[in-house]
Amino acid sequence: MKEKHIDIKLLQCQTEELDDSLQHLVSMAIEATDRSYSPYSHFSVGAAALLQDGTVIIGANQENAAFPSGLCAERSALFAAGAQYPEVPVVAMAVAARNEKGVLTPHPVSPCGGCRQVMLEVEERYHQPMKVILYGSQYTNVIESVRDLLPLCFLDADMH
């Protein structure tokens, strides 16, 4: 038996330390939390995807009484980007959330497993890393590649 360790690179910073385009992306994710439809969880998540041409596509979580029928903010943004701009790579995604009191979460929230898998496939589709910015009012996490969020990932190549 052999023990292995998986290391990921994570940068913690204040949002103001990011370059202007990433600060704008974070502000769009925060704004997108206002478009959440979350009458059940009262947890509003917003996401903003930055395309290589500078276009920003936002998404927000959308809940439904038939719980599996809802959709997370990250997937709603990525699916909209793929439908509207299928040939333009997604280079970065920012995610922000508000709690049931409507207050931005102090610590960054991380995408669920399903969203991580979709984000990874978007990264693979365009053959380039997608930077992930996870906003919290106290600090922000920056991850250079989705692979760092899902290190033991399942890819198309695994099916061949």
JOMOBEL-V237324 format. One record per pair of residues at least 24 apart in sequence whose ideal C-beta (glycine too) atoms are under 10 Angstrom apart, sorted by the first residue. I is the first residue (numbers start at 0). GAP is how many residues later the second one is. D is the distance in Angstrom with one decimal. If there is no record, write none. Layout:
I&GAP&D, I&GAP&D
This chain:
5&142&9.3, 5&145&4.8, 5&146&7.5, 6&141&9.0, 6&144&8.8, 7&135&7.3, 7&136&9.3, 7&137&9.0, 7&139&8.4, 7&140&4.0, 7&141&7.8, 7&142&9.9, 7&143&6.5, 8&133&9.2, 8&134&7.4, 8&135&6.1, 8&136&8.5, 8&139&6.2, 9&122&9.9, 9&124&9.3, 9&131&5.7, 9&132&7.4, 9&133&5.9, 9&134&9.0, 9&138&7.2, 9&139&9.6, 10&122&9.6, 10&129&8.6, 10&130&7.1, 10&131&4.2, 10&132&7.7, 10&133&8.0, 11&96&8.8, 11&122&9.8, 11&124&9.4, 11&126&9.8, 11&127&5.2, 11&128&7.2, 11&129&5.8, 11&130&7.8, 12&120&9.5, 12&126&6.9, 12&127&5.7, 12&128&8.2, 12&129&6.4, 13&124&8.9, 13&125&6.6, 13&126&6.8, 14&79&9.4, 14&81&9.8, 14&118&8.4, 14&120&6.6, 14&121&9.2, 14&122&9.0, 14&124&8.6, 14&125&5.0, 14&127&9.9, 15&124&9.4, 16&122&10.0, 16&123&8.2, 16&125&9.2, 17&76&9.3, 17&115&7.1, 17&117&9.9, 17&122&7.2, 17&124&7.3, 20&29&6.8, 20&33&7.8, 20&35&9.2, 20&70&9.4, 20&71&8.0, 21&28&7.9, 21&70&6.5, 21&72&7.2, 21&109&7.6, 21&111&5.9, 21&118&9.2, 21&120&7.9, 22&71&9.4, 22&110&9.4, 22&117&9.7, 23&24&8.6, 23&26&8.5, 23&30&9.9, 23&32&7.4, 23&70&9.1, 24&24&8.3, 24&25&5.1, 24&31&6.4, 24&33&9.7, 24&66&9.8, 24&67&6.0, 24&68&7.8, 24&69&4.3, 24&70&10.0, 24&106&9.2, 24&108&6.5, 24&110&9.5, 25&66&9.9, 25&68&4.7, 25&69&9.0, 25&70&6.8, 25&107&5.9, 25&108&9.5, 25&109&5.1, 25&114&7.0, 26&29&9.9, 26&67&8.5, 26&69&8.9, 26&108&9.3, 27&28&5.3, 27&29&9.1, 27&30&5.6, 27&49&9.6, 27&66&7.0, 27&68&9.1, 28&27&9.4, 28&29&7.2, 28&30&9.0, 28&31&9.3, 28&44&8.0, 28&45&9.8, 28&48&8.7, 28&64&8.2, 28&65&4.0, 28&66&5.7, 28&67&4.2, 28&68&9.0, 28&104&7.8, 28&105&9.4, 28&106&6.3, 29&64&8.4, 29&65&9.9, 29&66&4.5, 29&67&9.3, 29&68&8.6, 29&74&6.7, 29&105&6.8, 29&107&9.5, 30&27&7.2, 30&29&9.5, 30&65&8.7, 31&24&9.8, 31&25&9.8, 31&26&4.1, 31&27&6.4, 31&28&4.8, 31&29&9.4, 31&41&6.6, 31&44&9.1, 31&45&7.7, 31&62&9.1, 31&63&9.2, 31&64&7.5, 32&25&9.7, 32&27&6.6, 32&28&8.8, 32&40&8.0, 32&62&9.7, 32&63&5.7, 32&64&6.5, 32&65&4.8, 32&69&8.8, 32&71&7.6, 32&72&9.7, 32&102&9.8, 33&26&7.8, 33&64&8.4, 33&68&9.3, 34&24&8.4, 34&25&4.1, 34&26&9.3, 34&27&9.0, 34&38&9.0, 34&41&9.5, 35&24&4.2, 35&25&5.1, 35&26&7.4, 35&27&8.3, 35&37&7.1, 35&40&9.9, 35&61&8.8, 35&62&7.7, 36&24&7.4, 36&25&4.8, 36&26&5.9, 36&27&8.5, 36&33&8.4, 36&34&9.8, 37&24&8.0, 37&25&5.1, 37&32&8.6, 37&35&9.8, 37&59&9.9, 37&60&9.1, 37&62&9.0, 38&24&6.4, 38&25&9.5, 38&26&8.7, 39&24&8.4, 39&25&7.5, 39&27&7.6, 39&30&8.4, 40&26&9.6, 40&29&9.1, 40&59&8.0, 41&56&8.9, 41&57&7.7, 41&58&3.7, 41&59&8.6, 41&60&8.7, 42&54&6.4, 42&55&7.4, 42&56&6.5, 42&57&6.7, 42&62&8.8, 42&66&8.6, 43&29&8.5, 43&52&8.9, 43&53&6.5, 43&54&4.3, 43&55&8.3, 43&56&8.9, 43&58&7.6, 43&60&9.6, 43&61&9.9, 44&27&6.7, 44&28&4.0, 44&29&7.8, 44&31&9.5, 44&50&6.7, 44&51&7.4, 44&52&4.7, 44&53&8.1, 44&60&9.4, 44&64&6.9, 44&66&9.1, 44&67&9.8, 44&70&9.7, 45&27&5.5, 45&28&9.6, 45&30&9.7, 45&31&8.6, 45&48&8.5, 45&49&7.3, 45&50&5.2, 45&51&7.3, 45&52&8.2, 45&58&10.0, 45&89&9.1, 46&25&7.9, 46&26&4.0, 46&27&4.6, 46&28&8.4, 46&29&7.2, 46&30&4.3, 46&31&7.9, 46&46&6.1, 46&47&6.9, 46&48&5.0, 46&49&7.9, 46&50&9.7, 46&64&8.4, 46&68&8.6, 46&72&9.8, 47&25&9.0, 47&26&9.9, 47&29&6.5, 47&44&8.6, 47&45&6.9, 47&46&4.9, 47&47&8.1, 47&48&8.5, 47&85&8.9, 47&87&10.0, 48&25&8.4, 48&27&9.8, 48&28&4.5, 48&29&5.9, 48&30&9.9, 48&31&8.1, 48&32&4.9, 48&33&9.4, 48&36&9.6, 48&41&5.0, 48&42&8.7, 48&43&7.5, 48&44&5.0, 48&45&8.3, 48&70&9.5, 48&73&8.5, 48&81&8.5, 49&31&9.4, 49&39&9.8, 49&40&7.0, 49&41&5.5, 49&42&4.3, 49&43&7.2, 49&44&7.8, 49&80&9.0, 49&81&8.3, 49&83&9.3, 50&30&6.3, 50&33&9.3, 50&34&5.8, 50&36&10.0, 50&37&4.5, 50&38&6.8, 50&39&5.9, 50&40&6.9, 50&41&9.1, 50&75&9.9, 51&33&9.2, 51&35&9.7, 51&36&5.6, 51&37&4.5, 51&38&7.7, 51&39&5.2, 51&40&9.7, 51&74&8.1, 51&76&8.5, 52&32&7.7, 52&34&9.8, 52&35&5.4, 52&36&8.9, 52&38&9.5, 53&34&9.6, 53&37&9.6, 54&26&8.0, 54&29&8.5, 54&30&6.4, 54&33&6.9, 54&35&9.8, 55&25&9.3, 55&36&9.5, 55&38&9.2, 56&24&4.3, 56&25&9.2, 56&26&9.5, 56&27&6.9, 56&28&7.6, 56&31&9.8, 56&33&8.3, 56&36&9.6, 57&36&9.5, 58&34&9.4, 58&36&9.6, 60&36&8.7, 70&43&9.7, 70&44&9.6, 71&39&7.3, 71&40&6.2, 71&42&7.1, 71&43&5.1, 71&46&8.7, 72&24&8.3, 72&36&9.8, 72&38&8.8, 72&42&8.2, 73&37&5.1, 73&38&8.2, 73&40&9.0, 73&41&4.1, 73&42&8.5, 73&44&7.1, 73&45&6.4, 73&48&9.7, 73&58&9.2, 74&36&8.9, 74&37&9.2, 74&39&7.2, 74&40&5.6, 74&42&9.7, 74&43&5.3, 74&44&8.5, 74&47&9.9, 75&39&9.8, 76&38&9.9, 77&37&8.3, 77&40&5.9, 77&41&6.7, 77&43&9.0, 77&44&5.5, 77&52&9.2, 78&39&8.0, 78&43&9.5, 80&41&8.1, 81&36&9.7, 81&39&10.0, 81&40&7.3, 81&43&8.2, 85&39&9.3, 86&39&9.3, 87&38&8.6, 88&33&8.4, 88&34&9.0, 88&36&8.0, 88&37&3.6, 88&38&8.2, 88&39&6.0, 88&41&8.1, 89&29&8.6, 89&32&5.4, 89&33&7.9, 89&35&8.7, 89&36&6.8, 89&38&9.1, 89&40&5.4, 89&41&9.6, 89&56&10.0, 90&32&9.8, 90&35&8.4, 90&37&7.2, 90&38&8.2, 90&39&6.4, 90&40&6.7, 91&37&9.3, 91&38&6.4, 91&39&4.1, 91&40&7.4, 91&41&6.6, 91&50&9.3, 91&52&9.9, 92&26&6.8, 92&29&8.6, 92&30&9.9, 92&37&6.2, 92&38&7.4, 92&39&5.6, 92&40&7.1, 92&41&9.3, 92&50&9.8, 92&53&8.6, 93&37&9.0, 93&38&7.9, 93&39&4.2, 93&40&7.7, 93&41&6.2, 93&46&8.7, 93&48&9.6, 94&24&10.0, 94&37&7.4, 94&38&7.2, 94&39&5.4, 94&40&6.6, 94&46&9.7, 95&37&9.1, 95&38&8.3, 95&39&4.2, 95&40&8.2, 95&41&9.0, 95&44&9.3, 96&37&9.3, 96&38&8.1, 96&39&8.6, 102&34&8.0, 103&31&7.6, 103&32&7.6, 103&33&4.6, 103&34&9.6, 104&29&9.8, 104&30&8.2, 104&31&5.7, 104&32&6.9, 104&33&9.0, 105&30&5.5, 105&31&5.1, 105&32&4.5, 105&33&8.5, 106&27&9.0, 106&28&9.7, 106&29&4.4, 106&30&8.5, 106&31&6.4, 106&32&7.5, 106&33&9.9, 106&34&8.9, 107&24&9.8, 107&25&8.6, 107&26&3.5, 107&27&5.9, 107&28&4.1, 107&29&9.5, 107&30&8.9, 107&31&7.2, 107&32&6.3, 107&33&4.7, 107&34&9.6, 107&35&10.0, 108&25&6.6, 108&26&8.4, 108&27&7.6, 108&32&9.8, 109&24&6.0, 109&31&8.0, 109&33&9.3, 109&39&7.1, 110&35&8.9, 110&38&6.8, 110&39&9.2, 112&36&9.6, 112&37&7.9, 114&31&9.7, 114&34&9.2, 114&35&9.8, 115&30&6.7, 115&31&9.8, 115&33&5.0, 115&34&4.5, 115&37&8.2, 116&29&9.2, 116&32&9.9, 116&33&6.8, 116&36&7.6, 116&37&7.1, 116&38&9.7, 117&28&9.3, 118&26&9.9, 118&27&4.5, 118&28&9.8, 118&30&7.2, 118&31&7.9, 119&25&9.1, 119&26&4.7, 119&27&6.8, 119&29&7.8, 119&30&5.3, 119&33&5.4, 119&34&8.4, 119&35&7.4, 120&25&8.9, 120&32&9.4, 120&33&9.5, 120&34&7.9, 120&35&7.9, 121&24&7.7, 122&24&7.2, 122&26&10.0, 122&27&9.7, 122&30&9.7, 123&29&9.0, 123&31&6.1, 123&32&7.0, 123&33&8.8, 124&31&9.5
